[in-house]
Amino acid sequence: EQYEAKVTDTWPQRALFTTNSCRFNESDDCLIKTFGSAGNRKLWTFSVWFKRGKLGGSYALFVAGSAGNDEGTIRIEADKIDWQHYDVGTTSTDAQLLTSQLIRDPSAWYNLQCVYDSANSTAGDRMKMFLNGSEITSFSTDNNPSLNYDSAINNNVLHNIGRQSWNSSADFSGYMAEICFIDGQALTPTSFGVANSDGVWTPIPYTGTFGTNGFKLQFEDAAALGTDSSPNGNTFTVNNLTSIDQSTDYPVVNYATWNPLFRKGTTTPAFAEGNLQSTFDDGGANEFALTTFGASSGKWYTEVKWVSATGTGATSTGILDMGYSGTADPNNAVTNTFAYFGSGQKNVSGTASSYGASYTSGDIISIALNCDDNQVTFYKNGASQGVISIIAGVTYGFMTSDYNNKVCQLNTGNPPYSISSGNADGNGYGNFEYAVPSGYYALNTANLAEFG
């Protein structure tokens, strides 16, 4: 089973919820804290909203302990949630919940809540996990702690968000938002979210008390991403995160990114920066990147910055039918492919012809997709290259391709790089280098609910 967590409307509650997240790009990106004293090690609640970057592998969410000490870990392990309490020196973990369900939708925001209550007389209630408001009850491993077992989490030991504390591994890839830790309470999911009118689990601000070591991280200050928004002032030290890692991609306004599940043939690009950067590393053939979602109606704008490019027909920026599942090069043979090549040519359903100026490393190519009038317009560094007619009735996503270790970065409104000017769409969404054409919008779920 795979959970879906897409948020597709503009429920008014979003005005009360933080509008930022933090983008973790592995590479020791993490937040660090050692509490001055232990809190309640038998009773606490942890809640986090997260959106995945890379899939598979091991990715830490919240971890406590250091080498030679007891350890507590909440992480994603091989696309499952793995929550462990480990007593170093024993032959096995003292407690572990490993889910059966897969958590591998890169377009989704998930809300995970872990409730620890080792003093509970019912063994099965000492560790409880909730995903998007529903309790998880199916586990590959289901070992509960002994009565009154003291967790490493909430002890006065090293705590990491986004990295495994005791060996600096399992670095997180993706986004986290509204991280809450409540010391001394076992809370229900309704403290952090609610199902909206469409039944979608939607965030609400936590307004209760936090206990001694409790904290709330909302990433509102780009210069101090570890700032605690709770009254406690339990601010975390920032490690390898900078202001560019503050993101406006968050659980209610969810931006399109590159989709690591899409592949053409047998290879895929290497993705980074919360799936906003793709490195086309195949030495002999083009690799393709396609966005996590697209549109079949409305008008949509995005920008692609080519960090490095071949500057030939191999460099491609365009749109592709979201339903494409073949193995052939879409630029050669697929009917619903429209692209602007680095050579300056255009591709219309597999046929190349003259179009505009060539482009290469350092250039920003904008795409204005008009699904209402069946047109697409490409821009080089803000200058229009002309209108191209497209096929009606197709759901298009944004696409790029190249090879030989060329790199591009996607900006659907939430850039992974610095913007020198700053332009938003008509709804106030997005941060673009160039002015958004009138009537066009950033590709996020809030805009899709209104115009898609």
Residue pairs with C-beta under 8 A, 6 or more apart in sequence:
1 100
1 101
1 102
1 138
2 101
2 102
2 103
2 104
2 105
3 101
3 102
3 103
3 105
3 108
3 110
3 131
3 132
4 105
4 108
5 105
5 108
5 109
5 110
5 111
5 132
5 201
6 105
6 107
6 108
6 109
6 200
6 254
6 445
7 109
7 200
7 202
7 251
7 252
7 254
7 445
8 198
8 200
8 445
8 448
8 449
9 196
9 197
9 198
9 200
9 445
9 446
9 449
10 252
10 446
10 449
10 450
11 196
11 197
11 202
11 252
13 194
13 196
13 202
13 203
13 204
13 252
14 202
14 203
14 252
14 253
14 446
16 204
16 205
17 178
17 203
17 204
17 205
17 250
17 251
17 252
18 177
18 178
18 205
18 218
18 219
18 220
18 229
18 250
19 248
19 250
19 253
20 177
20 218
20 219
20 220
20 246
20 247
20 248
20 250
21 49
21 51
21 175
21 176
21 177
21 219
21 246
21 247
21 248
21 249
21 250
22 175
22 176
22 177
22 217
22 219
22 225
22 241
22 245
22 246
22 247
23 174
23 175
23 245
23 246
23 247
23 249
23 273
23 274
23 416
24 30
24 53
24 162
24 171
24 172
24 173
24 174
24 175
24 176
24 241
24 245
24 274
25 53
25 173
25 245
25 272
25 273
25 274
26 54
26 171
26 172
26 173
26 272
27 171
27 240
28 163
28 168
28 171
28 239
28 240
29 162
29 163
29 171
29 172
29 239
29 240
29 241
29 245
30 60
30 160
30 161
30 162
30 163
30 171
30 172
30 239
30 240
30 241
31 160
31 161
31 162
31 217
31 225
31 226
31 236
31 237
31 238
31 239
31 241
32 158
32 159
32 160
32 165
32 226
32 236
32 237
32 238
32 239
33 158
33 159
33 215
33 226
33 234
33 235
33 236
33 237
34 156
34 157
34 158
34 159
35 154
35 155
35 156
35 157
35 159
35 213
35 234
36 156
37 156
37 212
38 154
38 155
38 156
38 213
39 154
39 155
39 183
39 184
39 211
39 212
39 213
39 214
40 154
40 183
40 184
40 211
40 212
41 150
41 151
41 152
41 153
41 154
41 155
42 116
42 117
42 118
42 119
42 148
42 149
42 150
42 151
43 116
43 117
43 118
43 119
43 184
43 185
43 186
44 115
44 116
44 151
44 153
44 154
44 181
44 182
44 183
44 184
44 185
44 186
44 211
45 113
45 114
45 115
45 116
45 180
45 181
45 182
45 185
45 186
45 187
45 191
46 62
46 74
46 113
46 114
46 116
46 153
46 180
46 181
46 182
47 111
47 112
47 113
47 114
47 178
47 179
47 180
47 181
47 182
47 187
47 191
47 192
47 206
48 61
48 62
48 111
48 112
48 176
48 177
48 178
48 179
48 180
49 109
49 110
49 111
49 112
49 176
49 177
49 178
49 179
49 203
49 250
49 251
50 61
50 109
50 110
50 112
50 174
50 175
50 176
50 177
51 106
51 108
51 109
51 110
51 174
51 175
51 249
51 254
51 274
52 59
52 76
52 103
52 104
52 105
52 106
52 108
52 110
52 173
52 174
53 106
53 172
53 173
53 174
53 175
53 260
53 271
53 272
53 273
53 274
53 275
54 173
54 174
54 260
54 271
55 79
55 104
55 106
55 260
55 261
56 78
56 79
57 78
57 170
57 173
58 75
58 76
58 77
58 78
58 164
58 169
58 170
59 75
59 76
59 77
59 170
59 171
59 172
59 173
59 174
60 73
60 74
60 75
60 160
60 161
60 162
60 163
60 164
60 169
60 170
60 171
60 172
61 74
61 75
61 76
61 112
61 161
61 162
61 172
61 176
62 74
62 153
62 159
62 160
62 161
62 179
62 181
63 71
63 72
63 73
63 74
63 75
63 159
63 160
63 161
63 163
63 164
63 165
63 166
63 170
64 71
64 72
64 73
64 151
64 152
64 153
64 154
64 155
64 157
64 158
64 159
64 160
64 165
65 71
65 72
65 86
65 88
65 152
65 157
65 158
65 165
65 166
66 157
66 158
66 165
66 166
67 166
67 167
68 88
69 88
69 152
69 157
69 166
70 85
70 86
70 87
70 88
70 152
70 155
70 157
71 84
71 85
71 86
71 88
71 152
71 165
71 166
72 84
72 85
72 86
72 151
72 152
72 153
73 82
73 83
73 84
73 86
73 164
74 81
74 82
74 83
74 112
74 114
74 153
75 81
75 82
75 83
75 164
75 170
76 82
76 103
77 98
79 102
79 103
79 104
80 98
80 99
80 100
80 101
80 102
80 103
80 140
81 97
81 98
81 99
81 101
81 103
81 112
81 129
81 131
81 136
82 96
82 97
82 98
82 99
83 96
83 97
83 98
83 114
83 127
83 129
84 93
84 95
84 96
85 93
85 94
85 95
85 96
85 145
85 149
85 151
85 152
85 153
86 93
86 94
86 152
87 93
87 94
93 143
94 143
94 145
94 146
94 149
95 126
95 127
95 143
95 144
95 145
95 149
96 141
96 142
96 143
97 127
97 129
97 136
97 139
97 141
97 142
97 143
98 139
98 140
98 141
98 142
99 129
99 136
99 138
99 139
99 140
100 138
100 139
100 140
101 131
101 136
101 138
103 110
103 131
104 261
106 257
106 259
106 260
106 261
106 275
106 292
107 254
107 256
107 257
107 259
107 292
107 293
108 254
109 175
109 177
109 250
109 251
109 254
110 131
110 132
111 130
111 131
111 132
111 133
111 189
111 192
111 193
111 201
111 203
111 251
112 129
112 130
112 131
113 129
113 130
113 131
113 187
113 189
113 192
114 127
114 128
114 129
115 127
115 128
115 129
115 130
115 186
115 187
116 126
116 127
116 151
116 153
116 186
117 125
117 126
117 127
117 128
117 186
118 126
118 145
118 146
118 147
118 148
118 149
118 150
118 151
119 147
119 148
120 126
120 186
121 147
123 144
123 147
124 144
126 144
126 145
126 147
126 149
127 144
127 145
128 135
128 186
129 135
129 136
130 136
130 189
132 193
132 201
133 189
133 190
133 193
133 194
133 195
133 201
134 189
145 151
153 159
154 181
154 183
154 213
157 165
158 165
158 166
159 165
161 176
161 179
161 217
161 236
162 171
162 172
162 176
163 169
163 170
163 171
163 172
163 239
164 170
173 272
173 274
174 274
174 275
175 247
175 249
175 250
175 274
176 217
177 203
177 218
177 219
177 250
177 251
178 192
178 203
178 205
178 206
178 216
178 217
178 218
178 250
178 251
179 215
179 216
179 217
180 192
180 206
180 214
180 215
180 216
180 217
181 210
181 213
181 214
181 215
181 216
182 191
182 206
182 208
182 209
182 210
182 211
182 214
183 210
183 211
183 212
183 213
183 214
184 211
184 212
184 214
185 208
185 209
185 211
187 208
191 206
191 208
192 203
192 204
192 206
193 201
193 202
193 203
193 204
194 201
194 202
194 204
195 201
195 202
196 202
202 251
202 252
203 251
203 252
206 216
210 216
210 230
210 231
210 232
212 232
213 232
213 234
214 230
214 232
214 234
215 228
215 230
215 232
215 234
215 235
215 236
216 228
216 229
216 230
217 225
217 226
217 227
217 228
217 229
217 236
218 229
219 225
219 246
219 247
220 227
220 229
221 227
222 243
222 246
223 243
224 235
224 238
225 238
225 241
225 243
225 245
225 246
226 235
226 236
226 237
226 238
227 235
228 234
228 235
228 236
244 416
244 417
244 418
247 274
247 414
248 255
248 413
248 414
248 429
248 431
249 255
249 257
249 274
249 414
249 444
252 445
252 446
253 429
253 444
253 445
253 446
254 444
254 445
254 446
255 412
255 413
255 414
255 442
255 443
255 444
256 291
256 292
256 293
256 294
256 302
256 397
256 398
256 412
256 443
256 444
257 274
257 275
257 276
257 291
257 292
257 410
257 412
258 269
258 271
258 275
258 276
258 277
258 278
258 289
258 290
258 291
258 292
258 410
259 275
259 289
259 290
259 291
259 292
259 397
260 268
260 271
260 275
262 268
262 288
262 289
262 290
263 288
264 286
264 287
264 288
264 326
264 327
264 328
264 329
264 330
264 401
265 285
265 327
266 327
267 282
267 285
267 287
268 287
269 278
269 279
269 280
269 281
269 287
269 288
269 289
270 278
270 279
270 281
271 277
271 278
271 279
271 289
272 278
272 279
273 409
273 416
274 416
275 292
276 409
276 410
276 411
276 414
276 415
276 416
277 307
277 407
277 408
277 409
277 410
277 416
278 287
278 289
278 400
278 407
278 408
278 410
279 405
279 406
279 407
280 286
280 287
280 289
280 401
280 402
280 403
280 404
280 405
280 406
280 407
280 408
281 287
281 403
281 404
281 405
282 403
282 404
283 403
283 404
283 405
284 403
285 329
285 403
286 314
286 316
286 329
286 331
286 401
286 402
286 403
287 401
287 402
287 403
288 320
288 330
288 399
288 400
288 401
289 399
289 400
289 401
289 408
289 410
290 320
290 322
290 324
290 397
290 398
290 399
291 397
291 398
291 399
291 410
291 412
291 443
292 397
293 322
293 397
293 443
293 448
294 319
294 322
294 395
294 396
294 397
294 398
294 443
295 369
295 371
295 395
295 396
295 443
295 448
295 452
296 371
296 393
296 394
296 395
296 396
296 452
297 371
297 372
297 451
297 452
298 371
298 372
298 441
298 447
298 448
298 451
298 452
299 368
299 369
299 370
299 371
299 372
299 437
299 439
299 440
299 441
299 451
300 368
300 369
300 371
300 440
300 441
300 442
300 443
301 366
301 367
301 368
301 369
301 425
301 430
301 432
301 436
301 437
301 440
301 441
301 442
301 443
302 366
302 367
302 369
302 398
302 410
302 411
302 412
302 413
302 442
302 443
303 364
303 365
303 366
303 367
303 410
303 411
303 415
303 432
303 433
303 434
304 317
304 364
304 365
304 366
304 367
304 398
304 400
304 408
304 409
304 410
304 411
305 363
305 364
305 408
305 409
305 411
305 415
305 417
305 433
306 315
306 317
306 342
306 359
306 360
306 361
306 362
306 363
306 364
306 365
306 406
306 407
306 408
307 361
307 362
307 407
307 408
307 409
308 361
308 405
308 406
308 407
309 315
309 342
309 359
309 360
309 361
309 363
309 402
309 406
309 408
310 342
310 360
310 402
310 403
310 404
310 406
311 342
311 343
311 358
311 359
311 360
311 361
312 341
312 342
312 343
313 341
313 342
313 343
313 345
313 352
314 341
314 342
314 401
314 402
314 403
315 341
315 342
315 343
315 359
315 360
315 401
315 402
315 406
316 331
316 339
316 340
316 341
316 342
316 347
316 399
316 400
316 401
316 402
317 339
317 340
317 365
317 367
317 378
317 399
317 400
317 408
318 331
318 337
318 338
318 339
318 340
318 347
318 367
318 376
318 378
318 398
318 399
318 400
319 337
319 338
319 339
319 367
319 369
319 376
319 390
319 396
319 397
319 398
319 399
320 330
320 334
320 336
320 337
320 396
320 397
320 399
321 334
321 335
321 336
321 337
321 394
321 395
321 396
322 395
322 396
322 397
323 394
323 395
324 330
324 334
324 336
324 337
326 334
328 334
330 337
330 399
330 401
331 337
331 339
331 347
331 350
331 401
332 350
333 350
334 349
334 350
335 349
335 350
335 391
336 349
336 390
336 391
336 394
336 396
337 347
337 349
337 350
337 399
338 346
338 347
338 348
338 349
338 376
338 388
338 390
339 346
339 347
339 399
340 346
340 347
340 355
340 356
340 359
340 365
340 378
340 385
341 347
341 352
341 355
342 358
342 359
342 360
342 402
343 358
344 354
344 355
344 356
344 357
344 358
344 359
345 352
345 353
345 354
345 355
346 352
346 353
346 354
346 355
346 356
346 378
346 388
348 388
349 391
355 378
355 385
355 386
355 388
356 378
356 380
356 385
356 386
357 380
357 383
357 385
359 365
359 380
363 380
363 381
364 380
364 381
364 382
364 433
364 434
365 378
365 379
365 380
366 378
366 379
366 382
366 432
366 434
367 376
367 377
367 378
367 379
367 398
368 376
368 377
368 378
368 379
368 437
368 440
369 376
369 396
369 398
370 376
370 377
370 440
371 396
374 389
374 390
374 391
374 392
375 387
375 388
375 389
375 390
376 387
376 388
376 390
377 384
377 385
377 386
377 387
377 388
377 437
378 384
378 385
378 386
378 388
379 385
379 434
381 434
382 433
382 434
382 435
390 396
398 410
398 412
398 443
400 408
400 410
402 408
409 415
409 416
409 417
410 416
411 417
411 431
411 432
411 433
412 430
412 442
412 443
412 444
413 424
413 425
413 429
413 430
413 431
413 432
413 442
413 443
413 444
414 430
414 431
414 444
415 431
415 432
415 433
419 431
419 432
419 433
420 433
421 433
421 434
422 431
422 432
423 430
423 431
423 432
423 433
423 434
423 435
423 436
424 430
424 431
424 432
424 436
424 442
425 436
425 440
425 441
425 442
425 447
426 436
426 438
426 439
426 441
427 441
427 442
427 446
427 447
427 450
429 441
429 442
429 444
429 446
429 447
430 436
430 441
430 442
430 444
432 442
436 442
441 447
441 451
